[in-house]
Amino acid sequence: MAEIVIDPTLGPVLARTGDERAVLESFLDFHRATVTRKLRGLSDADARRRLVPSLTTLAGLVKHLTLVERNWFPYLLAPEPGDVPPTTEEEAAASFTLDDADTVQSLLAGYERACARSRAVAAHFDVDHVVPHPQLGEVSLRWILTHMVEETARHAGHADILRELTDGATGAV
């Protein structure tokens, strides 16, 4: 029988017989990587281009997802001094707003740091671990992981469309 060869960038395929946590984390990491691939190789100007009426840009998506990572993992599970999540929809929406210091390189580095911190924080807890949430009451790490798969995948889809409109590149890998 021929050996099945699977592209190693397809973590969810590799985790197809893994436990619940392995599957959730592999899907989340796959979508995180898709988002970073959509920004890589673009100029700062292309990453900032507004192609839709909202503030949504490729650079803005990565800046927003950096905040989302911080809000759901460190702020809830292991807050450090100074960790304060946004409290209003306006503050969350502002995460799409770019400033002069936001470059492709700085945004990718910040996002990758935030994702690494999220992974490190989550690794200390079982998926059944429950924490208080200011709007939802209580949430489990299982719920956080599932929500983050949804949130990141949704924005990866936005990024895919924006990248296609920018230079024609499509696809997750």
C-alpha positions as CSV (number, residue, x, y, z in Angstrom):
1,M,0.0,0.0,0.0
2,A,1.3,3.5,-0.9
3,E,2.2,5.8,2.0
4,I,-0.2,8.7,2.3
5,V,1.8,12.0,2.2
6,I,0.1,15.0,4.0
7,D,1.4,18.5,3.7
8,P,2.8,19.3,7.2
9,T,1.2,22.8,7.1
10,L,-2.2,21.1,7.4
11,G,-2.2,20.6,11.2
12,P,-5.9,19.8,11.4
13,V,-5.4,16.9,9.0
14,L,-2.4,15.6,11.1
15,A,-4.6,15.8,14.2
16,R,-7.5,14.0,12.6
17,T,-7.4,11.2,15.2
18,G,-6.1,13.3,18.1
19,D,-8.0,14.2,21.3
20,E,-10.3,17.1,21.6
21,R,-7.6,19.6,22.7
22,A,-5.2,18.5,19.9
23,V,-7.9,19.0,17.3
24,L,-9.0,22.4,18.7
25,E,-5.4,23.7,19.0
26,S,-4.4,22.4,15.5
27,F,-7.4,24.2,13.8
28,L,-6.6,27.4,15.7
29,D,-3.0,27.3,14.8
30,F,-3.8,26.5,11.2
31,H,-6.1,29.6,11.0
32,R,-3.5,31.7,12.8
33,A,-0.9,30.7,10.2
34,T,-3.3,31.4,7.4
35,V,-3.8,35.0,8.7
36,T,0.0,35.5,8.8
37,R,0.5,34.1,5.4
38,K,-2.0,36.6,4.0
39,L,0.1,39.5,5.3
40,R,3.5,38.2,4.5
41,G,5.1,39.5,1.4
42,L,3.0,42.7,1.2
43,S,4.3,46.2,1.3
44,D,3.1,48.3,4.2
45,A,1.1,50.4,1.8
46,D,-0.7,47.3,0.3
47,A,-1.4,45.9,3.8
48,R,-3.0,49.2,4.8
49,R,-5.1,49.6,1.7
50,R,-8.8,49.9,2.4
51,L,-10.7,47.8,-0.2
52,V,-14.0,47.7,1.6
53,P,-16.0,50.6,3.2
54,S,-15.2,49.5,6.8
55,L,-11.8,49.9,8.6
56,T,-11.0,46.3,7.6
57,T,-7.5,46.1,6.0
58,L,-5.1,43.2,6.0
59,A,-2.9,45.1,8.5
60,G,-5.9,46.0,10.6
61,L,-7.1,42.4,10.8
62,V,-3.8,41.3,12.2
63,K,-3.8,44.1,14.7
64,H,-7.3,43.2,15.7
65,L,-6.5,39.5,16.1
66,T,-3.5,40.4,18.3
67,L,-5.9,42.1,20.7
68,V,-8.3,39.2,20.5
69,E,-5.6,36.7,21.4
70,R,-4.7,38.9,24.5
71,N,-8.4,39.3,25.5
72,W,-9.2,35.6,25.5
73,F,-6.1,33.9,26.8
74,P,-3.9,36.0,29.1
75,Y,-6.4,38.5,30.2
76,L,-8.9,35.8,31.3
77,L,-6.7,32.9,32.2
78,A,-3.5,34.5,33.6
79,P,-3.7,38.2,33.8
80,E,-0.5,40.1,34.5
81,P,-0.2,43.6,36.0
82,G,-1.4,46.1,33.4
83,D,-3.5,43.5,31.4
84,V,-6.8,45.3,30.9
85,P,-9.1,44.1,28.1
86,P,-11.2,46.7,26.2
87,T,-14.5,47.2,27.9
88,T,-16.6,48.7,25.1
89,E,-17.4,47.9,21.5
90,E,-15.7,51.2,20.5
91,E,-12.5,50.1,22.1
92,A,-12.6,46.8,20.4
93,A,-13.4,48.4,17.0
94,A,-10.4,50.7,17.5
95,S,-8.2,47.7,17.3
96,F,-8.5,47.9,13.5
97,T,-7.1,51.4,13.5
98,L,-3.5,51.7,12.4
99,D,-0.9,54.1,13.5
100,D,2.4,55.2,11.9
101,A,4.4,52.5,13.8
102,D,2.2,49.7,12.5
103,T,4.3,48.0,9.8
104,V,3.8,44.5,8.3
105,Q,6.9,43.4,10.2
106,S,5.8,44.9,13.5
107,L,2.2,43.6,13.2
108,L,3.3,40.1,12.4
109,A,5.8,40.1,15.2
110,G,3.2,41.3,17.7
111,Y,0.7,38.8,16.5
112,E,3.1,35.9,16.7
113,R,4.1,37.0,20.2
114,A,0.5,37.2,21.3
115,C,-0.2,33.7,19.8
116,A,2.8,32.2,21.6
117,R,1.7,33.8,24.8
118,S,-1.8,32.4,24.3
119,R,-0.4,28.9,23.7
120,A,1.8,29.1,26.8
121,V,-1.1,30.3,29.0
122,A,-3.6,27.7,27.7
123,A,-1.1,24.9,28.2
124,H,-1.4,25.4,31.9
125,F,-5.1,24.6,32.0
126,D,-7.3,21.7,31.3
127,V,-10.0,22.3,28.7
128,D,-12.6,22.0,31.5
129,H,-11.0,24.9,33.4
130,V,-13.6,27.7,33.9
131,V,-13.0,31.4,34.5
132,P,-15.2,34.4,35.0
133,H,-16.0,36.5,32.0
134,P,-17.3,40.1,32.4
135,Q,-20.2,39.7,29.9
136,L,-20.8,36.0,29.7
137,G,-20.6,34.9,33.3
138,E,-18.2,31.9,33.1
139,V,-16.4,30.3,30.2
140,S,-14.3,27.2,29.9
141,L,-11.0,26.9,28.1
142,R,-12.8,24.6,25.7
143,W,-15.3,27.4,24.9
144,I,-12.4,29.9,24.5
145,L,-10.6,27.6,22.1
146,T,-13.7,27.0,20.1
147,H,-14.5,30.7,20.0
148,M,-11.0,31.5,18.9
149,V,-11.2,28.9,16.1
150,E,-14.3,30.6,14.9
151,E,-13.0,34.2,15.3
152,T,-9.7,33.5,13.7
153,A,-11.2,31.5,10.8
154,R,-13.7,34.3,10.1
155,H,-11.0,36.9,9.9
156,A,-8.8,34.5,7.9
157,G,-11.6,34.4,5.3
158,H,-11.7,38.2,5.3
159,A,-7.9,38.3,4.8
160,D,-8.2,35.8,1.9
161,I,-10.6,38.1,0.1
162,L,-8.6,41.2,0.8
163,R,-5.4,39.5,-0.4
164,E,-7.1,38.4,-3.5
165,L,-8.2,41.9,-4.2
166,T,-4.7,43.2,-3.5
167,D,-2.6,40.9,-5.7
168,G,-4.7,38.0,-6.8
169,A,-3.2,35.5,-4.3
170,T,-5.7,33.0,-2.9
171,G,-5.8,29.9,-0.8
172,A,-5.0,29.0,2.8
173,V,-1.5,27.7,2.1
